[in-house]
Amino acid sequence: MPKRSRKVTKLRQPERDANQAAFDIVQQIIARTEGTGDKNPAAVALGRLGGLKGGKARAEKLTPEQRRRSAVKAAKARWSQRVKP
């Protein structure tokens, strides 16, 4: 009996329509062109982490009066941008 080949064959992927294939190609191109540039990826991750928790941490440290003043200032800024008819 002949020996079987030990060559690993690729598994056949399910067929995709043209839209899915085009989407995957565009995503691959975007992934290649987008880079962190000259930035250190570890520093980018730390900065993002700080940014995610910064607002909550700041709000917890404020007194109720400081939070109220901040909220009033934010509301005035939002409403001052509205165009009056």
C-alpha positions as CSV (number, residue, x, y, z in Angstrom):
1,M,0.0,0.0,0.0
2,P,1.5,3.4,-0.9
3,K,2.2,5.9,1.8
4,R,0.0,8.9,2.1
5,S,1.3,12.3,1.4
6,R,2.0,14.4,4.4
7,K,1.5,17.6,2.5
8,V,-1.0,19.9,4.3
9,T,-3.7,21.2,2.0
10,K,-5.5,24.4,2.4
11,L,-9.0,24.2,3.6
12,R,-11.5,25.5,1.1
13,Q,-13.1,28.7,2.3
14,P,-16.8,29.3,1.7
15,E,-17.5,31.3,-1.4
16,R,-18.2,34.9,-1.0
17,D,-20.0,37.3,-3.2
18,A,-18.3,40.2,-5.0
19,N,-19.3,42.8,-2.3
20,Q,-17.8,40.8,0.5
21,A,-14.6,40.2,-1.5
22,A,-14.3,43.9,-2.3
23,F,-14.9,44.9,1.3
24,D,-12.2,42.6,2.5
25,I,-9.7,44.0,-0.1
26,V,-10.5,47.5,1.0
27,Q,-10.0,46.6,4.6
28,Q,-6.7,45.1,3.9
29,I,-5.5,48.2,2.0
30,I,-6.6,50.4,4.9
31,A,-4.8,48.2,7.4
32,R,-1.6,48.5,5.4
33,T,-1.7,52.2,4.8
34,E,-2.8,53.2,8.3
35,G,0.0,53.1,10.7
36,T,0.9,54.7,14.0
37,G,3.6,56.6,12.2
38,D,6.4,57.6,14.5
39,K,4.4,56.9,17.6
40,N,5.2,54.3,20.1
41,P,2.3,51.8,20.2
42,A,2.7,51.3,24.0
43,A,2.5,55.1,24.5
44,V,-0.6,55.3,22.3
45,A,-2.3,52.6,24.3
46,L,-1.5,54.3,27.6
47,G,-2.7,57.7,26.3
48,R,-6.0,56.1,25.2
49,L,-6.4,54.4,28.6
50,G,-5.9,57.7,30.4
51,G,-8.4,59.4,28.0
52,L,-11.0,56.8,28.6
53,K,-11.0,57.2,32.4
54,G,-10.0,60.8,32.6
55,G,-13.5,62.4,32.5
56,K,-15.0,60.1,35.1
57,A,-12.0,60.5,37.5
58,R,-12.2,64.3,37.2
59,A,-16.0,64.3,37.8
60,E,-15.6,62.2,40.9
61,K,-13.1,64.7,42.4
62,L,-15.3,67.8,41.8
63,T,-17.6,69.1,44.5
64,P,-21.4,69.3,43.7
65,E,-21.0,73.1,43.2
66,Q,-18.1,72.7,40.8
67,R,-20.1,70.1,38.8
68,R,-23.1,72.4,38.6
69,R,-21.0,75.3,37.3
70,S,-19.3,73.1,34.8
71,A,-22.7,71.8,33.6
72,V,-24.2,75.3,33.3
73,K,-21.1,76.4,31.3
74,A,-21.5,73.4,29.0
75,A,-25.2,74.0,28.5
76,K,-24.5,77.6,27.6
77,A,-21.9,76.6,25.1
78,R,-24.2,74.1,23.4
79,W,-27.2,76.5,23.2
80,S,-25.1,79.4,22.0
81,Q,-24.3,77.4,18.8
82,R,-28.0,77.1,17.9
83,V,-29.1,79.2,15.0
84,K,-32.1,81.3,15.8
85,P,-34.7,81.5,13.0
